[in-house]
Amino acid sequence: MSLERTDELARPPLSAQTLGTIRRMLVARLAPEILNPFDRTPEKEALLRRTIEAILEDPELDLEPAPGLVAAVEAVVCGLGPLQPLVEDIEVGDILVNAPDAIFVERSGRLEPTTIRLASARELIEIAERIAALAGRELSVAHPIVDARMPDGSRVNAVIPP
């Protein structure tokens, strides 16, 4: 596996407000288990994508169709943002995020850097909080350490600075 591998998933060209609206619409239309990025089946994935497509066509959002927009919205709104392709990669054993610009994976017993970069420390914390919530835990200043098992059996360890 080449270290030059591109794991990058395009970020949707949408405002945080629009993404928040899309997230609320999805939560209103779908059961929580459909939105869980760690427990996706082909059927759940198809339903999620159809629902996102329908939401993106909503005239109130006034969005222009763009290639890859459904996948990018899915990753940001329902998944783990730019980390989602790593979660879905069957060759990846571990994902280590040390900073927004220091993301590594273990593939075939070897630790290697990725091309993925998070936009900010805030995005990193938001993803970590989402992962903790999916594990039924809280990651916050009051609870800065999470060591939990995800519904699919994978482990998560997260620590945020004081």
Backbone hydrogen bonds, N-H to C=O, Kabsch-Sander energy under -0.5 kcal/mol:
donor,donor_aa,acceptor,acceptor_aa,energy
5,R,2,S,-1.2
7,D,5,R,-0.8
14,L,12,P,-2.1
19,L,15,S,-2.5
20,G,16,A,-2.3
21,T,17,Q,-2.1
22,I,18,T,-2.5
23,R,19,L,-2.6
24,R,20,G,-2.4
25,M,21,T,-2.3
26,L,22,I,-2.4
27,V,23,R,-2.6
28,A,24,R,-2.0
29,R,25,M,-1.4
30,L,26,L,-2.5
34,I,31,A,-1.6
35,L,31,A,-0.8
35,L,32,P,-0.7
36,N,32,P,-0.7
39,D,36,N,-1.3
45,E,41,T,-2.9
46,A,42,P,-2.3
47,L,43,E,-2.3
48,L,44,K,-2.7
49,R,45,E,-2.6
50,R,46,A,-2.5
51,T,47,L,-2.3
52,I,48,L,-2.6
53,E,49,R,-2.7
54,A,50,R,-2.2
55,I,51,T,-2.4
56,L,52,I,-2.9
57,E,53,E,-1.2
58,D,55,I,-1.6
61,L,58,D,-1.5
62,D,58,D,-0.8
69,L,66,A,-1.9
72,A,68,G,-2.3
73,V,69,L,-2.8
74,E,70,V,-2.7
75,A,71,A,-2.4
76,V,72,A,-2.1
77,V,73,V,-3.2
78,C,73,V,-0.5
78,C,74,E,-2.1
79,G,74,E,-1.3
81,G,75,A,-3.4
83,L,80,L,-2.0
84,Q,81,G,-1.9
86,L,83,L,-1.1
87,V,83,L,-1.5
88,E,84,Q,-2.0
89,D,85,P,-0.9
90,I,88,E,-0.7
92,V,89,D,-1.6
93,G,91,E,-0.5
93,G,106,E,-3.4
94,D,106,E,-0.7
96,L,104,F,-2.9
97,V,95,I,-0.5
98,N,96,L,-0.6
98,N,102,A,-2.6
99,A,102,A,-0.9
102,A,99,A,-1.9
104,F,96,L,-3.0
105,V,112,E,-2.7
106,E,94,D,-2.2
107,R,105,V,-0.6
107,R,110,R,-2.7
108,S,91,E,-0.7
110,R,107,R,-2.2
112,E,105,V,-3.0
114,T,103,I,-2.3
118,L,100,P,-2.9
124,L,120,S,-1.7
125,I,121,A,-2.4
126,E,122,R,-2.6
127,I,123,E,-2.3
128,A,124,L,-2.4
129,E,125,I,-2.8
130,R,126,E,-2.1
131,I,127,I,-2.4
132,A,128,A,-2.5
133,A,129,E,-2.4
134,L,130,R,-2.1
135,A,131,I,-1.3
136,G,133,A,-1.7
137,R,132,A,-3.1
140,S,138,E,-0.6
140,S,143,H,-1.9
146,V,158,A,-2.8
148,A,156,V,-2.6
150,M,154,S,-3.8
153,G,150,M,-2.2
156,V,148,A,-2.7
158,A,146,V,-2.6
160,I,144,P,-2.1
